[in-house]
């Protein structure tokens, strides 16, 4: 077990909280082994998997999509640079759509900056009678989907 890292070391080196490591493990994103004292121990390659997860999260990729990407790796191995390139290509369309939505929002920002509206007749968010409430929560008119 000398090559296995205790959870505190993994948390420090990866920059994530111990509770986050527990969560990632519960989601099947990383795995640990147990010491004789029933303490979690991680292989060193868990650090690269955690870095992969964090990088994908910073791009706004949901954990279920990250888990699906990691599941495509043979024998649950650590992602390589080639894996990151291949998997990130799968996310490119999603990221491009998100960027386009942010650009649209930025370009419309001068028309609306929340409630304090100067003209409800021109407001894209105005929703008399909450007719858009059946379509979901949030500012539905700003959601391109």
C-alpha positions in Angstrom: 0.0 0.0 0.0 3.1 2.2 0.0 2.3 3.5 -3.6 -1.2 4.4 -2.5 -2.0 8.0 -1.4 -4.1 8.8 1.7 -7.2 10.9 1.0 -5.7 14.0 2.6 -2.7 13.9 0.3 -4.9 13.5 -2.7 -7.1 16.4 -1.6 -4.1 18.7 -1.1 -2.4 17.8 -4.3 -5.5 17.9 -6.4 -6.9 21.1 -4.8 -10.3 19.6 -4.1 -12.0 19.1 -0.8 -12.2 15.6 0.8 -15.9 15.8 0.5 -15.5 16.4 -3.2 -13.4 13.3 -3.5 -16.1 11.3 -1.7 -18.7 12.7 -4.1 -16.5 11.9 -7.2 -16.1 8.4 -5.8 -19.8 8.0 -5.2 -20.4 9.1 -8.8 -18.0 6.5 -10.1 -15.5 9.0 -11.4 -12.6 7.8 -9.3 -11.9 4.8 -7.2 -10.2 4.1 -3.9 -9.0 1.1 -2.1 -9.3 0.5 1.6 -6.4 0.1 4.1 -6.5 -2.4 6.8 -7.8 0.4 9.0 -10.6 1.0 6.4 -9.2 4.3 5.3 -9.4 5.4 1.7 -6.3 5.1 -0.4 -5.9 6.3 -4.0 -3.6 5.2 -6.7 -1.4 8.1 -8.0 -3.3 8.1 -11.4 -6.4 9.4 -9.5 -4.7 12.8 -9.5 -4.7 12.9 -13.3 -8.4 11.7 -13.4 -9.3 14.5 -10.9 -7.4 17.1 -13.0 -9.3 15.8 -16.1 -12.6 16.1 -14.2 -11.8 19.6 -12.9 -10.7 20.8 -16.4 -14.0 19.5 -17.9 -16.0 21.1 -15.2 -14.3 24.5 -15.8 -15.6 24.2 -19.4 -19.1 23.7 -18.0 -19.4 20.1 -18.8 -21.8 18.3 -16.6 -20.6 15.4 -14.4 -22.8 12.8 -16.2 -21.1 13.7 -19.5 -17.7 13.6 -17.8 -18.5 10.2 -16.4 -19.6 9.0 -19.8 -16.4 10.2 -21.3 -14.3 8.5 -18.7 -16.2 5.3 -19.2 -15.0 5.1 -22.8 -11.4 4.6 -21.6 -10.2 1.0 -21.6 -10.1 -0.6 -18.1 -10.9 2.8 -16.6 -7.4 4.0 -17.2 -6.2 7.5 -16.7 -6.8 9.9 -19.6 -3.9 10.7 -21.8 -3.3 13.8 -23.9 -4.7 11.9 -26.9 -7.8 11.0 -24.8 -8.3 14.6 -23.8 -8.1 15.7 -27.4 -10.6 13.1 -28.6 -13.0 13.7 -25.8 -12.8 17.5 -25.9 -13.8 17.3 -29.6 -17.0 15.6 -28.5 -17.8 18.6 -26.3 -16.8 21.2 -28.9 -20.4 21.5 -30.4 -21.9 22.0 -26.9 -19.3 24.6 -26.0 -19.8 26.4 -29.3 -23.5 26.6 -28.7 -22.9 27.9 -25.1 -20.5 30.5 -26.4 -23.1 31.6 -29.1 -25.7 31.9 -26.3 -23.4 34.0 -24.2 -22.6 36.3 -27.1 -26.3 36.8 -27.8 -26.9 37.5 -24.1 -24.0 40.0 -24.0 -25.2 41.8 -27.1 -28.7 42.1 -25.5 -27.5 43.1 -22.1 -27.9 46.8 -22.7 -31.6 46.2 -23.4 -32.2 44.4 -20.0 -30.3 44.3 -16.8 -32.9 42.7 -14.6 -36.0 44.1 -13.1 -35.8 47.9 -13.0 -37.1 47.8 -16.4 -37.9 51.1 -18.1 -40.4 49.7 -20.5 -42.4 46.5 -20.0 -43.6 46.7 -23.6 -40.0 46.2 -24.9 -38.9 43.8 -22.2 -37.9 40.3 -23.5 -38.5 38.9 -20.0 -41.9 40.3 -19.4 -44.3 37.4 -18.8 -47.8 38.6 -18.1 -49.9 35.9 -16.2 -46.8 33.7 -16.0 -47.7 32.0 -19.3 -44.1 30.9 -19.7 -44.0 29.1 -16.3 -45.3 25.9 -17.9 -42.2 25.7 -20.1 -39.8 25.6 -17.1 -38.0 27.8 -14.7 -35.8 30.8 -15.3 -35.8 33.4 -18.0 -37.3 31.2 -20.7 -37.1 33.8 -23.4 -33.3 34.1 -23.0 -32.9 30.3 -23.3 -32.4 29.4 -27.0 -33.7 25.9 -26.5 
